[in-house]
Amino acid sequence: MDATQNFNFPWPILKVVVEGTSTLDVPRLELKSMEEATNFIQAYGFDPANAEDLDLIWGFFDDAVQFIEKSLADPEHLKIPEHLRNRKAITDIRRILLLASEQTGHPDQVYACAILRLMHIFIHLAHDPRLKIFDQVQNQVLSRLDNYLYVDSTTGATYLGRKEDGSAIKLLFFKRKDRKDREREIIKLLHKPSSVVEEIYDRIGFRLVTETKLDAARAVRLLLEKNIISLPNVRPGRSRNRLVDLKRLQFEMDRIHVHLQKHKTKAPYVEKLIRRLERRIGFSRLGRSLINPHTSEHYRAIQFTCRELVKLKNPLHQTLTHLRTQLENLHGAQQVLNEVFPSLPKPYEYVFFPYEIQIMDVKAYADSIFGKSNHEEYRRKQLETARARVFGRKPPSDKE
């Protein structure tokens, strides 16, 4: 054994484990033989000697090649070379791993790493267990909100709350969030170093746009009061408030309370206080988001993530119930069922699923569509960063 090996460390790879950097940012692999490549694939979770597993792997390879050429459309890498683009040319998927282990910067090494980075994303997306229950979760989350939405028959305006209790909040815009299309999810996972499939929180959710910032704060209060959201299930560390300065709001509201206690009635002066409150409770300047560097410093919203405890029918219990019904008159059937199901499956399973709520006032919403914080610009920056990351380049600086 070469004594110098004791002093050689694969530093970028070591940082993934010790410092928590992303495997997508590793510049090269360290594999030296087909045997090592086989072991690497097996450790990942697949068996390259198994025909079904191998076909799955090749499928993710095909997806990666297609995504690089069609969705990323990188100006510096317009098309993957012919000898790296298809199964027939590669012959053995392990060759991609060995090419990714060659000297950093070699053209084949760059493309091999790019393909593997995309394959990694596709594999995790394809095997996210939450997608199996997506429709059930979406119905449960949104139905609770639907119970507190109504349209005024006279004006056609949409309101959050109940018409009869007088506390409803007018919504200028309301949108249910559907699951992002596959391409957008992939770009989302690529553009942030810390992103993983398990941390996609906004597949389900809704956006509320109110007339004023005060109404935005009132909307949060209503969501809590009506138990549309569960306070204990608001996910810590995922709340972002760039719309309403709560300290200033509390100060201004206390001033209004004092006035009302003195004068007992809602004097015209209160309306003046409310108008002044609206001008004062916004943040003057927030700077760029530390969580998402692509978020414009002009972007204003209240965002938070909740977790829904979803009650799901257990398919094993349903299967057992069906079999018992079909086989109840068959001799020996009960004994067979007892052997197949030694313990009775529970009728239901419970799973937590995240969803995101976004609340804006009409000014912030208009700016997100037409102004300095518009979403198309945000997505353009995401795409540029994703391209750079897939091909191992330094992400473009954002000086805007």
N, C-alpha and C positions, 0 to 999 in steps of 0.2 A: 504493500500500500504506500502510495506517495505521501510522505509526511506533510507536504504543503496542504493536503486536503483538510487537515485539522484546522486550518486557518482561512479556508475559503467558505464563505456563506453566500447563499442566494438572497442578498439583502432585500430586493423588492418583494420577493415571495414571503420572506420572513415577516415583513411589515404587515402583510395581510392578517397573519395570525396574532402577532404581538401588539401591533398598533391599530388594528382595525381598518386599514385601508381597503379599498375595494379590489377584488381580483380582476376587475375590468381594467384597472390601471397598472397591472403588472406588464412591463414592456416585453417580456419574453418568458417562455417556459424553460425548464432545465432538463428536458428528457433527452436521453442519448441512444436509445435503442427501441426496437419494436416491443420488446418485453416490458420496458418501462412505460411505454405508451399504453399497452394493454392494462397494466396495473393502475395507471392513472384513470383510465375509463372505468375500470371496475370500482375504484374508490369513489368515483363520482356517482355510481349507482347503476351502471349498465354493464352488460356482459357482451363484449364484441364477438364472442364465439356463439352467441345465441342469435338465431336468424331474425326473430321478432325484434329483439333489442337493436340489432344492427340496422334493420329497416327503419326503426324509429330515428336512430342517429342520422342516417342518410337523409331522412325527411327534414330534419332540423337543418342539416347542411344546405339542402336545396332552398329552404326558406331564407336562410342567411344570405346566400348568394343573390337571390331575387330582391331581398330588402335593400341590400347595399347598392345595387344598381338602379333600382326604381324609386325607393323612398328616400334614401340618403343623397343619391345623385351628387357625390362629392366631386367638386371641380378638379381636384388633384388626382382622383382615382375614379375615372368615369366608368371603367369596365374591368372586371376581374379577368386576368389572363386566361386564355383557353385551357391551359394545362392545369388550372386550378378551379374551373367552373363547374365540372360535372363528375359524376361517379365513375364514368368510363375512363376519364383522364386521370383521376386520382388513384383508382383501383383499390386502394386500402385507406380507410378513414384515418388510420393511425399516422399516415404520412403527413396529414395536416398538423398533427401535434408535433411531429419532429421538425417540420418546416417552421413552426412557431417557436422552436427552440434554437433556431439558427441565429447568426449574428444580427443584433438589433439594427434595423434600418434596411436590411436587404429586401428588395421588392417582394420576393415570395414570402419572406418572414412577415412583412407588414400585412399582406393580404391574408395569410394564414391566421394571424392574430385577430384581424378584423372579423373573419368568418367565425372564429371560436367565440369571440365576445358576443356576437349576435346569437349564435347557437345557445350559449349559456342563458341569455335572456329568454329566448323562445322556449327552452326546456322548462324554465321556472314558470313562465306564463301558462304553458300547456298543462302543468301539473299543480296548479293552484286549486286546492280543494274547495275554496269558497265559491268558485264559479258554478259548482253543482247545485248550490242552493240560492243562486243569485235572484231568480224570479220570485221565490217565496219571501226572501228578505225584502226585496223592493216593494212587494205588495203590502207587507206588514208595516214597513216604515212609512210609506207614503199614505196609507189609509188613515193613519192616526192624524196626519196633517189635514187630509181631505175633509175630515169631520169638522174642521174649524175654518174652512174656506167657503165663502159664499159670494155670489154675484148679485149686486143690487139690480133689481129688475127695471128700475127707472133710469139709472145712469149707465148701467152696464159695467160699472167699476167692480173690481175684485177686492174683497176685504178678508183680513185675517182676524178671526175671533167669532163671536156670536152676535147676530144682529140685535137680539133682544136685550143684551146686557149693556149696550151703549159704549163698550170699550173697544170695539173693532177698529182695526188699523187699515187704512186704505193702502193698497198695493198698486204701484205704478206698473210693476212687472213681476211676473211670477214664472219660474221655470223649474220643472223637475229635471234632475240630472240623470241621464241614462248612462249606461256604461260607455266609457270611451271606446272608440274603435281601436282595433289592434295596433294600428300604426302609431296612434297618439300615445297609447300605453307604452309602447317600446321606446319612443322618443323620451317620454317622461322618465323611464328607468335609466336611460342612457345619459341624460343631461345633468343629473345630480349624483355626485360620487357616492352618497350614502343610500341611494334609493335601492330597495329590494321589493320583490313582488308582494311580500307580506305587508309592506307599508304603502300599498296603494289604498288610499282611504276614500277617494271620491268617486268610486264606481256608482255609488248611490248617494243621493242628496238632493238638495233644492236650494234655489236662490230666491231671495225676497228683496224687492226694491221698494223702499218707502219714499214718501214725499220729503221727509226731513230726517236729520240725524237723531233728533229726539224720538221720532217714531221708530227708528231702527233700534234704539235702546228699549223702547216699549215692546217691540216685537220679541226681543230676547226674553223680557219679563213674561210676556204672554205664553211663549213656548214652555217656560218653566211652570207657570201657574196652572196651565191646562194639561200638564203632564204629556205634552206632545214630545218632549225630550225628557230623559231621566237624568237628574242632577248627578247621582253617583256614577253614571255611565258616560259622563263627559270625559274624554280621554285627556289626562294631564299632559301638558307640554305641547298640545296641538292647537291651542287657541291663539289666534292672531287678531289683534285689534289695532287697525290703522285708521279708524273712522271717528270714534268718540272718545274724548279724554274723560274718563270716568271721574277723576278727581275734580275736574272743572264742572262736570255735570252735577256731581253731588253738591258742590258749593252753590251752584246756581239754583238747584232745586230746594236746598235748605233756605235760601233767600226767599223763594216764592212761598214756601210753607210758612215762614215767619209772617209774611205779608198777609196771607190768608187767615192766619190765626188772629191777627189784629183787626182785620176788616170783615171777617166772617163770610163775606160774599165775594164772588169772582169779579172784582172791579176791573175796569178797562186797563188799569195799570198792569194787571197780571199779563194781559196779552202783550204788552210792551216788554215785560220781563221775559216772556217766552221767546219773542223775536230776538231779543238780545242774547238769550241763552243759546239759540241756534247759531248765532255768529261766533260764539265764544267756545263752544264745546268741541270744535274740530281741532285736530293737531295742526300746528303751523308748518312744521317740517320734520319728517321722520327719517329721511335718508334711506339708503338701500336696505333691503331685508337681509339679515344674516342667515336666515333659513334657506331662502331661495334667491341667489344673486341675480336672477333674471327678472325678478319682480321690480317694476318701475317704482322709483321713489314717490311718484305721484299717485300710485294705486292706493285706493281707500276702500276698506271693507272690514266687516267683522266676520271672521271665519273660525269655526270650531268643529271638532270631530266628536261624534257620539258613537257609542257602541250599542247595538240592538241585540238583546237576548232573544234569539229566534227559537220558537218551538217547532220542531220538525218531526214528522212521522218517521218512525224507525222502519226501514224497509225489511229488516229481518223479522220484526214482529208481524208485519203485514204478510210476509211470505208464510210464516208459521200459521197464522190465522187462516189463510187461504188453503194451505195444505190440510189442515185439520178438517175444514169444511168438506173438501173434496174426498178425503180418505177416511171419513169417520166410520163408514160401514165396512171398511176393508180389514180383514183379519190380520193382526200383527202390525198394522200401520202405526198405532200409537207407540209401540215399542221402538220402531224405527225412528219416529220423530223424536222420541226422548233421547235416542243415541245421537241423532244429528244435532239436536238442540238440548244439550245437557243442562243448561240454565235458561230460564225464560227470558227472552229479550224484552227490554223495556219498550212500552208503546211509543214513547217519544224520546227524542234527543234534544239537547239544548246547546246552541252555538252562538257565540258572540260574533257580530259582523259590524265593521265600521261604516259610518256614512258621514258626509260632510254637509254643513249648513253655511251658507254665505248670505250676509245681509248688507245691503248698501243703501245709501240715499240716492235720489234721482240724479244729483250732480255727479256723484262718484260713478254711477252707472254710465252716464253719458260720456264721461271722460274715458271709461274703459272701452267704449265703442269707437269714439271719434277723437279722443284727446291724446295726451302724452302717455297715458297708461294703457293704450289700446291693446287688445289681446293678440291681434295679428303680429304686432311687433314682438310681443312676448314669445309667441310660438316660433318666430324667425330666429330669435336668439337661442331658443332651445335647440333648434335644428342645427345651427352652426356649432354649438357645443357638442352635440351628439356626434356629428361628423368627425370633429377633431378627436373625440375620445375613442371612437371606434378604430381610427387609424393611428392612434398613439401620438397625436400631435398635442402641443400645448393649446388649451382652449383660447379662443379669441378674447382679447381684453374688452371690457365693456365700459367705455368712457362716456356713454350717453347719459 
